[in-house]
């Protein structure tokens, strides 16, 4: 009930993102049902039917990734101060996010089922009743458990991914205990760390007169005695002094580490291109839109290439930020470079996915020299779902980054920084990313299209 109330009371921008998740879920569900309809109409050829179902994993992954990005930017489920007192702790908010994502995905899956039944002719009352009866095997009875199982894939995977990604974590840094070495011959460790040879150093130990053990005992008693406390003004001023000292940070936060996936990403991209080159040895080269069994190798190659771009993109984004603020930077380049370095992981991964999708689209439509590909309705729908989900994920990640640096921007504006400088820094970041990832997309597309050209 609380998830429904938060869904209803959300802002229009949040509602729009949830509707886009429902639309992507509906498109993916219809593709899964289309693969089921093809399997019902062609029971004698199970190979292409299984391959169609495997190809549905690409829009499924794009939809789940988009749902995760939308859940991250949902302001209604963000932890705030005082919510734990009313029972809305991090675990409860995580469950609400997962339930909200499941509701959006389920809505899209139900709409996909209604459209599928109308196109088959099982339901009447719409202008397109039975328009695809032959294509969707309307003469065969629809197995309802199989259809519901396929439609449940998107809500289950999306909600599980959101729950795992947004699970509560312990943000405290682990305290590393260091071994304390006392003086030579001591039975216990001393609180004050001593270096080697400190016991015999000149003046390290105060010598008492010979035979004056009583004076030594008095000295030890005076050292062990607690300091005197004076009532009155001193007692009232001590807590204020401690409170003021507590507000002063004693340690600096640890520096943000650079992403370490750039070498692994380059190696994975090389492996994906090698797999695609191996698939291109067949004559003629397999066409992805016709979905032959040999195209499974091409699918594996593109998946490896996309995975490599996702791994390498945060490192490339961090490198862009470092280059921007090199060689005596001014305030503009410093702001743009530090912003890219701080948002390298958040922006880099969706940017890598968009780069992979753009390179695949460019290679299959512009650089393909084989026979003219036949784009059917399901192929067009799958391309729209994948492209729309990846672009929407990138825009959602940019919105999340803007929300995360809202406090920093407000502080800069209070200090007198002009708003035009902040907008120029954002434009400079976008131009730097476009200058790096634009040529990279063209290079990957040309390398992937080389086996198809022969």
C-alpha positions as CSV (number, residue, x, y, z in Angstrom):
1,X,0.0,0.0,0.0
2,X,2.8,2.4,0.8
3,X,4.5,1.7,-2.6
4,X,1.2,2.5,-4.3
5,X,0.9,5.8,-2.4
6,X,4.5,6.8,-3.2
7,X,3.8,5.9,-6.9
8,X,0.7,8.0,-7.0
9,X,2.2,11.0,-5.2
10,X,5.4,11.2,-7.3
11,X,6.4,14.1,-9.5
12,X,5.5,14.1,-13.3
13,X,9.1,13.5,-14.3
14,X,9.2,10.4,-12.1
15,X,5.9,9.2,-13.4
16,X,7.2,9.6,-17.0
17,X,10.3,7.5,-16.2
18,X,8.1,4.8,-14.7
19,X,5.8,4.8,-17.8
20,X,8.9,4.5,-20.0
21,X,9.9,1.4,-17.9
22,X,6.4,0.0,-18.5
23,X,6.7,0.7,-22.2
24,X,10.1,-1.1,-22.4
25,X,8.7,-4.0,-20.4
26,X,5.7,-4.2,-22.7
27,X,8.0,-4.3,-25.8
28,X,10.2,-7.0,-24.3
29,X,7.2,-9.0,-23.3
30,X,5.7,-8.8,-26.8
31,X,9.0,-10.0,-28.2
32,X,9.0,-13.0,-25.9
33,X,5.5,-13.8,-26.8
34,X,6.4,-13.5,-30.5
35,X,9.1,-16.1,-30.0
36,X,6.5,-18.3,-28.3
37,X,4.1,-17.8,-31.3
38,X,6.9,-18.7,-33.8
39,X,7.7,-21.9,-31.8
40,X,4.0,-22.8,-31.9
41,X,3.7,-22.3,-35.6
42,X,7.0,-24.1,-36.5
43,X,7.2,-27.2,-34.2
44,X,9.4,-29.0,-36.8
45,X,12.2,-26.4,-36.6
46,X,13.1,-25.9,-32.9
47,X,16.6,-24.4,-33.7
48,X,15.4,-21.0,-35.0
49,X,12.7,-20.8,-32.4
50,X,15.3,-21.2,-29.6
51,X,17.6,-18.7,-31.2
52,X,14.8,-16.1,-31.4
53,X,14.2,-16.6,-27.7
54,X,18.0,-16.2,-27.0
55,X,18.0,-12.9,-29.0
56,X,15.3,-11.6,-26.7
57,X,17.9,-11.6,-23.9
58,X,19.3,-8.3,-25.5
59,X,16.1,-6.2,-25.0
60,X,15.6,-8.0,-21.7
61,X,19.0,-6.8,-20.4
62,X,18.4,-3.3,-21.7
63,X,15.0,-3.1,-20.0
64,X,16.4,-4.3,-16.7
65,X,19.3,-1.9,-16.8
66,X,16.9,1.0,-17.6
67,X,14.6,-0.1,-14.7
68,X,17.6,0.0,-12.3
69,X,18.6,3.5,-13.5
70,X,15.1,4.7,-12.9
71,X,15.0,3.2,-9.4
72,X,18.3,4.9,-8.5
73,X,16.9,8.3,-9.4
74,X,13.5,7.9,-7.6
75,X,13.4,10.7,-4.9
76,X,10.6,9.0,-3.0
77,X,12.7,6.0,-1.9
78,X,15.9,7.9,-1.1
79,X,17.1,7.6,2.5
80,X,16.5,10.7,4.6
81,X,17.0,11.7,8.2
82,X,14.2,10.7,10.5
83,X,12.7,8.0,8.3
84,X,14.1,5.2,10.3
85,X,12.2,6.4,13.4
86,X,8.9,5.7,11.6
87,X,10.0,2.3,10.2
88,X,11.3,3.4,6.8
89,X,14.9,2.4,7.1
90,X,17.3,1.5,4.3
91,X,16.0,-2.1,4.0
92,X,12.4,-0.9,3.9
93,X,13.1,1.7,1.2
94,X,15.0,-0.9,-0.8
95,X,11.9,-3.2,-0.7
96,X,9.7,-0.3,-1.8
97,X,11.9,0.5,-4.7
98,X,11.9,-3.2,-5.8
99,X,8.1,-3.3,-5.4
100,X,7.6,-0.1,-7.4
101,X,9.8,-1.5,-10.2
102,X,7.9,-4.7,-10.2
103,X,4.6,-2.8,-10.5
104,X,5.8,-0.8,-13.5
105,X,7.2,-3.9,-15.3
106,X,4.1,-5.9,-14.6
107,X,1.9,-3.2,-16.0
108,X,3.9,-3.3,-19.3
109,X,3.8,-7.1,-19.4
110,X,0.0,-7.1,-19.0
111,X,-0.4,-4.6,-21.8
112,X,1.9,-6.8,-24.0
113,X,-0.3,-9.8,-23.3
114,X,-3.5,-7.9,-24.2
115,X,-2.0,-6.6,-27.5
116,X,-0.7,-10.1,-28.3
117,X,-4.1,-11.7,-27.7
118,X,-5.8,-9.0,-29.9
119,X,-3.4,-9.5,-32.7
120,X,-4.0,-13.2,-32.6
121,X,-7.7,-12.7,-32.7
122,X,-8.4,-14.3,-29.3
123,X,-9.9,-11.0,-28.0
124,X,-12.2,-8.7,-30.0
125,X,-13.2,-5.1,-29.8
126,X,-10.2,-3.3,-31.3
127,X,-9.4,-2.2,-34.9
128,X,-6.5,-4.7,-35.3
129,X,-8.1,-7.9,-34.1
130,X,-6.5,-10.8,-35.8
131,X,-4.1,-8.7,-38.0
132,X,-1.2,-11.1,-37.3
133,X,-3.1,-14.3,-36.8
134,X,-1.0,-16.3,-39.2
135,X,2.3,-14.9,-37.9
136,X,1.4,-15.5,-34.3
137,X,0.0,-19.1,-34.8
138,X,-3.6,-18.2,-34.1
139,X,-4.6,-21.7,-35.2
140,X,-2.7,-23.2,-32.3
141,X,-3.9,-23.0,-28.7
142,X,-1.9,-20.7,-26.6
143,X,-0.2,-22.4,-23.6
144,X,-1.1,-20.0,-20.8
145,X,1.5,-21.2,-18.2
146,X,4.3,-20.7,-20.8
147,X,3.0,-17.2,-21.7
148,X,2.8,-16.1,-18.1
149,X,6.3,-17.5,-17.4
150,X,7.8,-15.5,-20.2
151,X,5.9,-12.4,-19.2
152,X,7.1,-12.7,-15.6
153,X,10.8,-12.6,-16.6
154,X,11.0,-8.8,-16.9
155,X,9.3,-8.0,-13.5
156,X,11.3,-10.7,-11.7
157,X,14.6,-9.8,-13.1
158,X,14.0,-6.1,-12.8
159,X,12.9,-6.2,-9.1
160,X,15.7,-8.6,-8.2
161,X,18.3,-6.4,-9.8
162,X,17.0,-3.3,-8.0
163,X,16.9,-5.2,-4.7
164,X,20.5,-6.4,-5.0
165,X,21.8,-3.0,-6.3
166,X,20.1,-0.9,-3.6
167,X,20.6,-3.2,-0.7
168,X,21.8,-1.5,2.5
169,X,25.6,-1.4,2.9
170,X,27.8,-0.5,5.8
171,X,29.5,2.8,4.8
172,X,31.9,2.9,7.7
173,X,35.6,2.4,7.0
174,X,37.1,-0.7,8.7
175,X,39.4,0.2,11.5
176,X,42.8,-1.3,11.0
177,X,44.4,-2.2,14.3
178,X,48.1,-1.5,14.5
179,X,50.4,-3.4,16.8
180,X,51.9,-1.2,19.6
181,X,55.4,-1.9,20.8
182,X,56.2,-1.0,24.4
183,X,59.6,-0.4,26.0
184,X,62.0,-3.2,26.4
185,X,61.1,-5.4,29.3
186,X,57.6,-4.1,29.8
187,X,54.9,-6.7,30.6
188,X,52.2,-4.9,28.7
189,X,51.9,-2.7,25.7
190,X,52.1,1.0,26.4
191,X,49.6,3.5,25.0
192,X,52.3,5.7,23.6
193,X,54.2,4.1,20.8
194,X,58.0,4.2,21.3
195,X,60.7,3.8,18.6
196,X,63.7,1.5,18.9
197,X,66.3,2.8,21.3
198,X,64.0,5.3,23.0
199,X,64.5,3.7,26.4
200,X,68.2,4.5,26.5
201,X,68.1,7.9,25.0
202,X,69.5,10.8,27.0
203,X,66.9,12.5,29.1
204,X,64.1,10.0,28.2
205,X,63.8,8.8,31.8
206,X,63.8,11.2,34.8
207,X,66.3,9.9,37.5
208,X,65.3,10.1,41.1
209,X,68.0,10.5,43.9
210,X,69.4,7.3,45.3
211,X,67.4,5.8,48.1
212,X,64.3,8.0,47.5
213,X,61.8,5.3,46.6
214,X,59.2,7.3,48.6
215,X,59.6,10.2,46.2
216,X,59.2,7.9,43.2
217,X,56.0,6.5,44.8
218,X,54.7,10.0,45.2
219,X,55.5,10.8,41.6
220,X,53.7,7.7,40.3
221,X,50.7,8.5,42.6
222,X,50.6,12.1,41.2
223,X,50.7,10.8,37.7
224,X,47.9,8.3,38.3
225,X,45.6,10.8,40.1
226,X,42.9,12.3,38.0
227,X,42.9,16.0,37.3
228,X,41.0,18.2,39.6
229,X,37.7,19.5,38.5
230,X,36.6,23.0,39.6
231,X,32.8,23.5,39.9
232,X,31.2,26.5,38.3
233,X,32.2,28.1,35.1
234,X,34.8,25.5,34.1
235,X,32.2,22.7,34.2
236,X,29.8,24.6,31.9
237,X,32.5,25.6,29.4
238,X,34.0,22.1,29.0
239,X,31.1,20.5,27.1
240,X,30.9,23.6,24.7
241,X,34.6,23.2,24.0
242,X,34.3,19.5,23.3
243,X,31.3,20.1,21.0
244,X,33.2,22.7,19.0
245,X,36.2,20.4,18.7
246,X,33.9,17.6,17.6
247,X,32.6,19.6,14.6
248,X,36.1,20.1,13.2
249,X,37.0,17.2,10.9
250,X,40.2,15.6,12.1
251,X,40.8,13.3,9.0
252,X,40.2,13.9,5.3
253,X,38.0,11.6,3.3
254,X,39.9,9.0,1.3
255,X,40.6,10.0,-2.3
256,X,38.4,8.6,-5.0
257,X,40.2,5.8,-6.8
258,X,40.3,5.6,-10.6
259,X,38.3,2.9,-12.3
260,X,40.4,-0.2,-12.9
261,X,38.4,-1.9,-15.7
262,X,40.1,-0.2,-18.7
263,X,42.6,-3.0,-19.5
264,X,40.0,-5.7,-19.0
265,X,37.6,-3.8,-21.2
266,X,40.1,-3.5,-24.0
267,X,40.8,-7.2,-23.8
268,X,37.1,-8.1,-23.8
269,X,36.5,-5.8,-26.8
270,X,39.3,-7.5,-28.7
271,X,37.9,-10.9,-27.8
272,X,34.4,-9.9,-29.1
273,X,35.8,-8.6,-32.4
274,X,37.8,-11.8,-32.8
275,X,34.6,-13.9,-32.3
276,X,32.8,-11.8,-34.9
277,X,35.7,-12.2,-37.3
278,X,35.5,-16.0,-36.8
279,X,31.7,-15.9,-37.5
280,X,32.4,-13.9,-40.7
281,X,34.3,-16.7,-42.2
282,X,31.1,-18.3,-43.5
283,X,30.0,-17.6,-47.0
284,X,27.9,-15.6,-47.2
285,X,28.3,-13.8,-43.8
286,X,25.3,-14.4,-41.5
287,X,22.6,-11.8,-41.5
288,X,21.4,-10.9,-38.0
289,X,17.9,-10.0,-39.1
290,X,17.2,-13.4,-40.7
291,X,18.2,-15.1,-37.4
292,X,20.0,-18.3,-38.7
293,X,21.6,-20.7,-36.3
294,X,25.1,-19.5,-37.4
295,X,24.2,-16.0,-36.1
296,X,24.5,-17.2,-32.5
297,X,28.3,-16.7,-32.9
298,X,27.7,-13.1,-34.0
299,X,25.5,-12.6,-31.0
300,X,28.2,-13.8,-28.6
301,X,30.7,-11.5,-30.3
302,X,28.5,-8.5,-30.0
303,X,27.8,-9.3,-26.3
304,X,31.5,-9.5,-25.6
305,X,32.1,-6.3,-27.4
306,X,29.4,-4.5,-25.5
307,X,30.7,-5.9,-22.2
308,X,34.2,-4.7,-23.0
309,X,32.9,-1.2,-23.8
310,X,31.0,-1.1,-20.5
311,X,34.1,-2.1,-18.6
312,X,36.4,0.3,-20.4
313,X,34.1,3.4,-20.5
314,X,34.5,4.4,-16.8
315,X,38.2,4.4,-17.3
316,X,37.9,6.4,-20.5
317,X,35.6,8.9,-18.8
318,X,38.1,9.3,-15.9
319,X,40.9,9.8,-18.4
320,X,38.9,12.5,-20.2
321,X,38.5,14.4,-16.9
322,X,42.2,14.1,-16.1
323,X,43.2,15.4,-19.6
324,X,40.7,18.3,-19.2
325,X,42.4,19.6,-16.1
326,X,46.0,19.1,-17.2
327,X,48.5,21.8,-18.3
328,X,47.6,24.7,-16.0
329,X,43.8,24.5,-16.0
330,X,41.5,27.4,-15.2
331,X,38.4,27.3,-13.2
332,X,36.3,26.1,-16.1
333,X,38.5,23.2,-17.1
334,X,39.0,22.3,-13.4
335,X,35.3,22.1,-12.8
336,X,34.7,20.1,-15.9
337,X,37.6,17.7,-15.3
338,X,36.8,17.1,-11.6
339,X,33.1,16.5,-12.5
340,X,34.0,13.8,-15.1
341,X,36.4,12.1,-12.6
342,X,33.8,12.1,-9.9
343,X,31.1,10.8,-12.2
344,X,33.2,8.4,-14.2
345,X,31.5,5.2,-13.1
346,X,28.0,6.6,-13.0
347,X,28.1,8.1,-16.5
348,X,30.7,5.8,-18.1
349,X,28.8,2.6,-17.9
350,X,25.6,3.8,-19.6
351,X,27.7,5.6,-22.1
352,X,29.5,2.4,-23.0
353,X,26.2,0.6,-23.6
354,X,25.1,3.5,-25.9
355,X,28.4,3.3,-27.7
356,X,27.9,-0.5,-28.2
357,X,24.3,-0.1,-29.5
358,X,25.3,2.7,-31.8
359,X,28.2,0.8,-33.3
360,X,26.1,-2.3,-33.9
361,X,23.3,-0.2,-35.5
362,X,25.8,1.7,-37.7
363,X,27.6,-1.6,-38.7
364,X,24.3,-3.3,-39.7
365,X,22.7,-0.5,-41.5
366,X,25.4,1.6,-43.2
367,X,28.6,-0.6,-43.4
368,X,26.9,-3.9,-44.3
369,X,27.7,-4.9,-47.9
370,X,25.8,-8.2,-48.0
371,X,22.3,-8.7,-49.2
372,X,19.8,-6.1,-48.2
373,X,18.6,-7.0,-44.7
374,X,14.9,-7.6,-44.2
375,X,13.7,-5.8,-41.1
376,X,10.5,-7.4,-40.0
377,X,8.1,-6.0,-37.4
378,X,9.7,-7.9,-34.5
379,X,13.2,-6.8,-35.5
380,X,12.1,-3.2,-35.7
381,X,10.4,-3.5,-32.3
382,X,13.5,-5.1,-30.8
383,X,15.8,-2.3,-32.2
384,X,13.4,0.3,-30.8
385,X,13.3,-1.2,-27.4
386,X,17.1,-1.6,-27.1
387,X,17.9,1.8,-28.6
388,X,15.3,3.6,-26.6
389,X,16.2,1.8,-23.3
390,X,19.9,2.6,-23.6
391,X,19.4,6.2,-24.5
392,X,16.9,6.7,-21.7
393,X,19.3,5.0,-19.3
394,X,22.0,7.5,-20.3
395,X,19.7,10.4,-19.7
396,X,18.5,9.0,-16.4
397,X,22.1,8.5,-15.3
398,X,22.8,12.2,-16.2
399,X,19.8,13.2,-14.1
400,X,21.2,11.1,-11.2
401,X,24.6,12.8,-11.5
402,X,22.9,16.2,-11.5
403,X,21.0,15.3,-8.3
404,X,24.2,14.1,-6.6
405,X,26.1,17.3,-7.3
406,X,23.1,19.6,-6.4
407,X,24.7,20.5,-3.1
408,X,28.0,21.3,-4.7
409,X,26.3,23.5,-7.3
410,X,24.3,25.3,-4.6
411,X,27.5,25.9,-2.6
412,X,29.3,27.3,-5.6
413,X,26.4,29.7,-6.3
414,X,26.4,30.9,-2.7
415,X,30.1,31.6,-3.0
416,X,29.4,33.8,-6.0
417,X,30.2,31.5,-9.0
418,X,28.3,32.6,-12.1
419,X,25.7,30.3,-13.4
420,X,27.1,30.7,-16.9
421,X,30.4,29.1,-15.8
422,X,28.6,26.0,-14.5
423,X,26.7,25.7,-17.7
424,X,29.9,26.1,-19.7
425,X,31.5,23.4,-17.6
426,X,28.6,21.0,-18.3
427,X,28.9,21.7,-22.0
428,X,32.6,21.2,-21.9
429,X,32.1,17.8,-20.3
430,X,29.6,16.8,-22.9
431,X,32.0,17.9,-25.7
432,X,34.9,16.0,-24.3
433,X,32.9,12.8,-24.0
434,X,31.6,13.2,-27.6
435,X,35.1,13.8,-28.9
436,X,36.3,10.5,-27.3
437,X,33.3,8.2,-27.7
438,X,32.2,9.3,-31.2
439,X,35.4,8.2,-33.0
440,X,35.5,5.1,-30.7
441,X,32.0,4.1,-31.9
442,X,33.0,4.5,-35.6
443,X,36.2,2.4,-35.1
444,X,34.3,-0.4,-33.4
445,X,31.6,-0.4,-36.1
446,X,34.2,-0.5,-38.9
447,X,36.1,-3.3,-37.2
448,X,32.9,-5.3,-36.7
449,X,31.8,-4.8,-40.3
450,X,35.1,-6.0,-41.8
451,X,34.2,-9.8,-41.6
452,X,30.7,-9.1,-43.1
453,X,32.3,-7.3,-46.1
454,X,34.2,-10.3,-47.1
